[in-house]
Amino acid sequence: MTDSQASTPTTAAVVGTNPVAAAPAGVRTAADVVTPEVIAQLTRGVAGSGRTANHTPFTGEKLADLPESTPEDVADAFERARAAQPAWAALSVRARAAVLLRFHDLVLERQSEVLDLIQLETGKARLHAHEEVLAVSVAARHYGRRASAYLKPKRHTGVVPTLTKVTELRQPRGVIGQIAPWNYPLELSVGDALPAFVSGNAVVMKPDTETALTALWARDLLIEAGLPAEVFQVVLGDGPVVGPEVVKHADYVSFTGSTRTGREVAQGAAARLVGVSLELGGKNAMLVLKDADVEKAAAGAVRACFSSAGQLCISIERLYVHESVADDFVARFAARTKAMRLGTSLAYGADMGSLVGERQLETVSRHVAEAVEKGATLVAGGVARPDIGPLFYEPTILDGVEAPMAVCNEETFGPVVSIYRFSDEDEVIAQANATPYGLNSSVWTKDGKRGHQVAARLRTGTVNINEGYAPAYGSVQSPMGGMKDSGLGRRHGSEGILKYTEAQTVAQQRLIPLAPSFGMDDAKYAAFMSRSLKAMKAFRLR
């Protein structure tokens, strides 16, 4: 995510090209969704002696007054979580997994509630909010079904086969400190917490204040599904104040956010010899090879670049297109982009929503203005849309981008993509890799084998062939995370749950000790063991 300094952009009342999605009759409003009763229910049990508030990007209006946590409140939250964790860990994995499976059903049954909250807190279109419902449900089902296999004791061959019995156990770390971002407030909060819970940990979560209601809704639903309330603590407040306190007390830290802040989190955890998992920024590339289906690639580029208004760590910001198909691709892509409907309704129908805050709008506006000033061409978009909402910005395509334009190398984290033409496949792979980031990439080709060959040469944690980001992210049996400055560790799959555990080896020696015995002196014992090792190698024992 971008670390640009916040400032209020100056935007003229420009009428753009993107149409506005019509609001259906009877659509709900913020007042209908965020009632005093809902706020009281969701904030119950939150550790906070102060007061803060969050706001909706659609209008800038306040949504709710919320508890604000002091450092002392954070310490108290960890104390309560630590007291509750042993009883939770003492349950069988199957019993803990049953909570996740019940949560799965509740999320799908009551998704309209959280879709409203996600839209109000992030400003995203409803279909993009639904991606979070899908991602969390898939993760809950996966770990609900597979946790027992991931965590079960594993037998290993001992130093002396049959005489040494070895078992690997997986013990929970204790209390996980989780710092979650604003851009995917359901998936990147509770979605990351589910494997921590099922492996026997408690969690103290700090969601972004502006999207706290979504995370609190998920906590409330997990408690309804059977999770002990004290096992899941939430603290709220300014990141620079509350975040370090979470790192200070946690037994392990899970963080999603900017690379700059991720470095600070890692340093704080390292000082305490505490492990971390970090999913950080990206400057993700999409490669359209000369044999790609241009129409499908253009449609896929819209999804890859403009989902959640580009405020997605794995969103595409660099689009490399083979020169033989570039003109056709750009024409189709631009036409689709200009036809995207922008809107604020709590209903399906809009193709893109709002940016989340003034900082994002300032970064987007600055990157686009600087690029155009230095010679880049606007193919689509390039204007704010205050006629729709204070933070709306049209989906934007730039051509002719070159260094040192900021948009060339800096993460924009908004609805802006730059197009680059290429002729040589080796050169474009090198260009795609020429960034400090390595989170996600995309390859478009009709030749699956060739797509895999190109994918293997890209230095990103995930690569999608003939799609932008969803197949790799949604395949939760496989690890997801970043290389280089895009992070440490992985979510999903075995790595996504085992990181929340400590490996413990229990070795039982039987019949004879690993020491001279049966009258052997030291020299005879050493010779016997040396012959035994040679024999084990000959019999291909591992």
BELFENWO-V680211 format. One record per residue. N is the residue number from 1. PSI is psi as a letter, one per 30 degrees, with the letter a starting at -180 (* if undefined). OMEGA is omega as a letter, one per 30 degrees, with the letter a starting at -180 (NA if undefined). Layout:
n->N psi->PSI omega->OMEGA
n->N psi->PSI omega->OMEGA
This chain:
n->1 psi->l omega->a
n->2 psi->k omega->l
n->3 psi->g omega->a
n->4 psi->k omega->l
n->5 psi->k omega->a
n->6 psi->k omega->l
n->7 psi->l omega->a
n->8 psi->j omega->a
n->9 psi->l omega->l
n->10 psi->j omega->a
n->11 psi->k omega->l
n->12 psi->l omega->a
n->13 psi->i omega->a
n->14 psi->k omega->l
n->15 psi->j omega->a
n->16 psi->a omega->a
n->17 psi->f omega->a
n->18 psi->k omega->l
n->19 psi->l omega->l
n->20 psi->k omega->l
n->21 psi->k omega->l
n->22 psi->k omega->l
n->23 psi->k omega->l
n->24 psi->l omega->l
n->25 psi->k omega->l
n->26 psi->g omega->a
n->27 psi->k omega->a
n->28 psi->l omega->l
n->29 psi->l omega->l
n->30 psi->e omega->a
n->31 psi->e omega->l
n->32 psi->e omega->a
n->33 psi->e omega->a
n->34 psi->i omega->l
n->35 psi->l omega->l
n->36 psi->e omega->l
n->37 psi->e omega->l
n->38 psi->e omega->l
n->39 psi->e omega->l
n->40 psi->e omega->a
n->41 psi->e omega->a
n->42 psi->e omega->a
n->43 psi->g omega->l
n->44 psi->k omega->l
n->45 psi->f omega->l
n->46 psi->k omega->a
n->47 psi->j omega->l
n->48 psi->j omega->l
n->49 psi->f omega->l
n->50 psi->a omega->a
n->51 psi->k omega->l
n->52 psi->a omega->a
n->53 psi->l omega->l
n->54 psi->l omega->a
n->55 psi->l omega->l
n->56 psi->k omega->l
n->57 psi->f omega->a
n->58 psi->e omega->a
n->59 psi->f omega->a
n->60 psi->f omega->a
n->61 psi->l omega->l
n->62 psi->k omega->l
n->63 psi->e omega->a
n->64 psi->k omega->l
n->65 psi->k omega->a
n->66 psi->l omega->l
n->67 psi->k omega->l
n->68 psi->k omega->a
n->69 psi->k omega->l
n->70 psi->l omega->l
n->71 psi->e omega->l
n->72 psi->e omega->l
n->73 psi->e omega->l
n->74 psi->e omega->l
n->75 psi->e omega->l
n->76 psi->e omega->l
n->77 psi->e omega->l
n->78 psi->e omega->l
n->79 psi->e omega->l
n->80 psi->e omega->l
n->81 psi->e omega->a
n->82 psi->e omega->l
n->83 psi->e omega->a
n->84 psi->f omega->a
n->85 psi->e omega->a
n->86 psi->e omega->a
n->87 psi->e omega->l
n->88 psi->e omega->a
n->89 psi->f omega->a
n->90 psi->f omega->l
n->91 psi->l omega->l
n->92 psi->l omega->l
n->93 psi->e omega->a
n->94 psi->e omega->l
n->95 psi->e omega->l
n->96 psi->e omega->l
n->97 psi->e omega->l
n->98 psi->e omega->l
n->99 psi->e omega->l
n->100 psi->e omega->a
n->101 psi->e omega->l
n->102 psi->e omega->l
n->103 psi->e omega->l
n->104 psi->e omega->a
n->105 psi->e omega->a
n->106 psi->e omega->l
n->107 psi->e omega->a
n->108 psi->e omega->a
n->109 psi->e omega->a
n->110 psi->g omega->a
n->111 psi->f omega->a
n->112 psi->e omega->l
n->113 psi->e omega->a
n->114 psi->f omega->l
n->115 psi->e omega->l
n->116 psi->e omega->a
n->117 psi->e omega->l
n->118 psi->e omega->l
n->119 psi->e omega->a
n->120 psi->e omega->a
n->121 psi->f omega->a
n->122 psi->f omega->a
n->123 psi->g omega->a
n->124 psi->l omega->l
n->125 psi->l omega->a
n->126 psi->e omega->l
n->127 psi->e omega->l
n->128 psi->e omega->l
n->129 psi->e omega->a
n->130 psi->f omega->l
n->131 psi->e omega->l
n->132 psi->e omega->l
n->133 psi->e omega->l
n->134 psi->e omega->a
n->135 psi->e omega->a
n->136 psi->e omega->l
n->137 psi->e omega->l
n->138 psi->e omega->l
n->139 psi->e omega->l
n->140 psi->e omega->l
n->141 psi->e omega->a
n->142 psi->e omega->a
n->143 psi->f omega->l
n->144 psi->e omega->l
n->145 psi->e omega->a
n->146 psi->f omega->a
n->147 psi->e omega->a
n->148 psi->e omega->l
n->149 psi->e omega->l
n->150 psi->e omega->a
n->151 psi->f omega->a
n->152 psi->l omega->l
n->153 psi->k omega->a
n->154 psi->k omega->l
n->155 psi->k omega->l
n->156 psi->l omega->l
n->157 psi->k omega->a
n->158 psi->l omega->a
n->159 psi->e omega->l
n->160 psi->j omega->a
n->161 psi->k omega->a
n->162 psi->f omega->a
n->163 psi->f omega->l
n->164 psi->j omega->l
n->165 psi->k omega->a
n->166 psi->k omega->l
n->167 psi->k omega->l
n->168 psi->k omega->l
n->169 psi->l omega->l
n->170 psi->j omega->a
n->171 psi->k omega->l
n->172 psi->k omega->a
n->173 psi->e omega->a
n->174 psi->c omega->l
n->175 psi->j omega->a
n->176 psi->k omega->l
n->177 psi->k omega->a
n->178 psi->k omega->l
n->179 psi->j omega->a
n->180 psi->k omega->a
n->181 psi->a omega->a
n->182 psi->f omega->a
n->183 psi->e omega->l
n->184 psi->i omega->a
n->185 psi->f omega->l
n->186 psi->e omega->a
n->187 psi->e omega->a
n->188 psi->g omega->l
n->189 psi->d omega->a
n->190 psi->f omega->l
n->191 psi->e omega->l
n->192 psi->f omega->a
n->193 psi->f omega->a
n->194 psi->e omega->l
n->195 psi->f omega->l
n->196 psi->e omega->l
n->197 psi->e omega->a
n->198 psi->f omega->l
n->199 psi->g omega->l
n->200 psi->g omega->a
n->201 psi->l omega->l
n->202 psi->l omega->a
n->203 psi->k omega->l
n->204 psi->j omega->a
n->205 psi->k omega->l
n->206 psi->j omega->l
n->207 psi->l omega->l
n->208 psi->k omega->a
n->209 psi->e omega->a
n->210 psi->f omega->l
n->211 psi->g omega->a
n->212 psi->e omega->a
n->213 psi->e omega->l
n->214 psi->e omega->l
n->215 psi->e omega->l
n->216 psi->e omega->l
n->217 psi->e omega->l
n->218 psi->e omega->l
n->219 psi->e omega->a
n->220 psi->e omega->a
n->221 psi->e omega->l
n->222 psi->e omega->l
n->223 psi->e omega->l
n->224 psi->e omega->l
n->225 psi->f omega->l
n->226 psi->g omega->l
n->227 psi->k omega->l
n->228 psi->k omega->a
n->229 psi->e omega->a
n->230 psi->f omega->a
n->231 psi->f omega->a
n->232 psi->j omega->l
n->233 psi->k omega->l
n->234 psi->k omega->l
n->235 psi->k omega->a
n->236 psi->k omega->l
n->237 psi->a omega->a
n->238 psi->k omega->a
n->239 psi->e omega->a
n->240 psi->f omega->l
n->241 psi->e omega->a
n->242 psi->e omega->a
n->243 psi->e omega->l
n->244 psi->e omega->l
n->245 psi->e omega->l
n->246 psi->e omega->l
n->247 psi->e omega->a
n->248 psi->e omega->a
n->249 psi->f omega->a
n->250 psi->l omega->l
n->251 psi->f omega->l
n->252 psi->k omega->a
n->253 psi->k omega->l
n->254 psi->k omega->a
n->255 psi->k omega->l
n->256 psi->k omega->a
n->257 psi->a omega->a
n->258 psi->l omega->l
n->259 psi->e omega->l
n->260 psi->e omega->l
n->261 psi->e omega->l
n->262 psi->e omega->l
n->263 psi->e omega->l
n->264 psi->e omega->l
n->265 psi->e omega->a
n->266 psi->e omega->l
n->267 psi->e omega->l
n->268 psi->e omega->l
n->269 psi->e omega->a
n->270 psi->e omega->l
n->271 psi->f omega->l
n->272 psi->g omega->a
n->273 psi->h omega->l
n->274 psi->k omega->a
n->275 psi->l omega->l
n->276 psi->l omega->l
n->277 psi->k omega->a
n->278 psi->k omega->l
n->279 psi->j omega->a
n->280 psi->b omega->a
n->281 psi->l omega->l
n->282 psi->l omega->l
n->283 psi->i omega->a
n->284 psi->k omega->a
n->285 psi->k omega->l
n->286 psi->k omega->a
n->287 psi->j omega->l
n->288 psi->j omega->a
n->289 psi->l omega->a
n->290 psi->f omega->l
n->291 psi->g omega->a
n->292 psi->l omega->l
n->293 psi->j omega->a
n->294 psi->e omega->a
n->295 psi->e omega->l
n->296 psi->e omega->l
n->297 psi->e omega->l
n->298 psi->e omega->l
n->299 psi->e omega->l
n->300 psi->e omega->l
n->301 psi->e omega->l
n->302 psi->e omega->l
n->303 psi->e omega->a
n->304 psi->e omega->a
n->305 psi->f omega->a
n->306 psi->g omega->l
n->307 psi->k omega->a
n->308 psi->h omega->l
n->309 psi->h omega->l
n->310 psi->g omega->a
n->311 psi->i omega->a
n->312 psi->k omega->a
n->313 psi->f omega->a
n->314 psi->g omega->l
n->315 psi->l omega->l
n->316 psi->k omega->l
n->317 psi->f omega->l
n->318 psi->k omega->a
n->319 psi->j omega->a
n->320 psi->k omega->a
n->321 psi->k omega->l
n->322 psi->k omega->a
n->323 psi->f omega->a
n->324 psi->f omega->a
n->325 psi->g omega->a
n->326 psi->e omega->a
n->327 psi->e omega->l
n->328 psi->e omega->a
n->329 psi->e omega->a
n->330 psi->e omega->l
n->331 psi->e omega->a
n->332 psi->e omega->a
n->333 psi->e omega->a
n->334 psi->e omega->a
n->335 psi->e omega->l
n->336 psi->e omega->a
n->337 psi->e omega->a
n->338 psi->f omega->a
n->339 psi->f omega->a
n->340 psi->k omega->a
n->341 psi->k omega->l
n->342 psi->k omega->a
n->343 psi->l omega->a
n->344 psi->g omega->a
n->345 psi->k omega->l
n->346 psi->i omega->a
n->347 psi->l omega->l
n->348 psi->l omega->l
n->349 psi->e omega->l
n->350 psi->k omega->l
n->351 psi->f omega->l
n->352 psi->k omega->l
n->353 psi->b omega->a
n->354 psi->l omega->l
n->355 psi->l omega->a
n->356 psi->f omega->a
n->357 psi->l omega->a
n->358 psi->e omega->l
n->359 psi->e omega->a
n->360 psi->e omega->l
n->361 psi->e omega->l
n->362 psi->e omega->a
n->363 psi->e omega->l
n->364 psi->e omega->a
n->365 psi->e omega->a
n->366 psi->e omega->a
n->367 psi->e omega->a
n->368 psi->e omega->a
n->369 psi->e omega->a
n->370 psi->e omega->a
n->371 psi->e omega->a
n->372 psi->e omega->l
n->373 psi->e omega->a
n->374 psi->g omega->l
n->375 psi->f omega->l
n->376 psi->l omega->a
n->377 psi->k omega->l
n->378 psi->j omega->l
n->379 psi->e omega->l
n->380 psi->l omega->l
n->381 psi->b omega->l
n->382 psi->g omega->a
n->383 psi->k omega->l
n->384 psi->l omega->a
n->385 psi->i omega->l
n->386 psi->f omega->l
n->387 psi->f omega->l
n->388 psi->e omega->a
n->389 psi->l omega->a
n->390 psi->f omega->a
n->391 psi->g omega->l
n->392 psi->k omega->l
n->393 psi->k omega->a
n->394 psi->k omega->l
n->395 psi->k omega->a
n->396 psi->k omega->l
n->397 psi->k omega->l
n->398 psi->k omega->l
n->399 psi->l omega->l
n->400 psi->g omega->l
n->401 psi->k omega->l
n->402 psi->l omega->l
n->403 psi->k omega->g
n->404 psi->g omega->l
n->405 psi->k omega->a
n->406 psi->e omega->a
n->407 psi->f omega->a
n->408 psi->e omega->a
n->409 psi->f omega->a
n->410 psi->k omega->l
n->411 psi->k omega->l
n->412 psi->e omega->a
n->413 psi->h omega->l
n->414 psi->a omega->a
n->415 psi->i omega->a
n->416 psi->k omega->l
n->417 psi->k omega->l
n->418 psi->k omega->a
n->419 psi->k omega->l
n->420 psi->k omega->l
n->421 psi->k omega->l
n->422 psi->l omega->l
n->423 psi->f omega->a
n->424 psi->k omega->a
n->425 psi->e omega->l
n->426 psi->e omega->a
n->427 psi->e omega->a
n->428 psi->e omega->l
n->429 psi->e omega->l
n->430 psi->e omega->l
n->431 psi->e omega->l
n->432 psi->e omega->a
n->433 psi->f omega->a
n->434 psi->i omega->l
n->435 psi->k omega->l
n->436 psi->f omega->a
n->437 psi->l omega->l
n->438 psi->h omega->a
n->439 psi->d omega->a
n->440 psi->l omega->l
n->441 psi->l omega->a
n->442 psi->k omega->l
n->443 psi->k omega->a
n->444 psi->k omega->a
n->445 psi->l omega->l
n->446 psi->f omega->a
n->447 psi->j omega->a
n->448 psi->e omega->l
n->449 psi->e omega->l
n->450 psi->e omega->l
n->451 psi->e omega->l
n->452 psi->e omega->l
n->453 psi->e omega->l
n->454 psi->e omega->a
n->455 psi->e omega->a
n->456 psi->f omega->a
n->457 psi->f omega->l
n->458 psi->k omega->a
n->459 psi->i omega->l
n->460 psi->l omega->a
n->461 psi->e omega->l
n->462 psi->k omega->l
n->463 psi->k omega->l
n->464 psi->k omega->l
n->465 psi->k omega->a
n->466 psi->h omega->l
n->467 psi->l omega->a
n->468 psi->e omega->a
n->469 psi->f omega->a
n->470 psi->e omega->a
n->471 psi->e omega->a
n->472 psi->e omega->a
n->473 psi->e omega->a
n->474 psi->f omega->a
n->475 psi->i omega->a
n->476 psi->f omega->l
n->477 psi->f omega->a
n->478 psi->k omega->a
n->479 psi->k omega->l
n->480 psi->k omega->l
n->481 psi->a omega->a
n->482 psi->l omega->l
n->483 psi->l omega->l
n->484 psi->b omega->a
n->485 psi->g omega->a
n->486 psi->g omega->l
n->487 psi->a omega->l
n->488 psi->k omega->l
n->489 psi->a omega->a
n->490 psi->k omega->l
n->491 psi->l omega->l
n->492 psi->l omega->l
n->493 psi->a omega->a
n->494 psi->e omega->a
n->495 psi->e omega->a
n->496 psi->f omega->l
n->497 psi->e omega->a
n->498 psi->f omega->l
n->499 psi->f omega->l
n->500 psi->g omega->a
n->501 psi->l omega->l
n->502 psi->k omega->l
n->503 psi->k omega->l
n->504 psi->k omega->l
n->505 psi->k omega->l
n->506 psi->j omega->a
n->507 psi->k omega->l
n->508 psi->k omega->l
n->509 psi->k omega->a
n->510 psi->l omega->l
n->511 psi->d omega->a
n->512 psi->k omega->a
n->513 psi->l omega->l
n->514 psi->i omega->a
n->515 psi->l omega->l
n->516 psi->k omega->l
n->517 psi->l omega->a
n->518 psi->h omega->l
n->519 psi->g omega->l
n->520 psi->k omega->l
n->521 psi->a omega->a
n->522 psi->e omega->a
n->523 psi->e omega->a
n->524 psi->e omega->l
n->525 psi->e omega->l
n->526 psi->e omega->l
n->527 psi->e omega->l
n->528 psi->e omega->a
n->529 psi->e omega->l
n->530 psi->e omega->l
n->531 psi->e omega->a
n->532 psi->e omega->l
n->533 psi->e omega->l
n->534 psi->e omega->l
n->535 psi->e omega->l
n->536 psi->e omega->l
n->537 psi->e omega->a
n->538 psi->e omega->l
n->539 psi->g omega->l
n->540 psi->h omega->l
n->541 psi->k omega->a
n->542 psi->* omega->NA
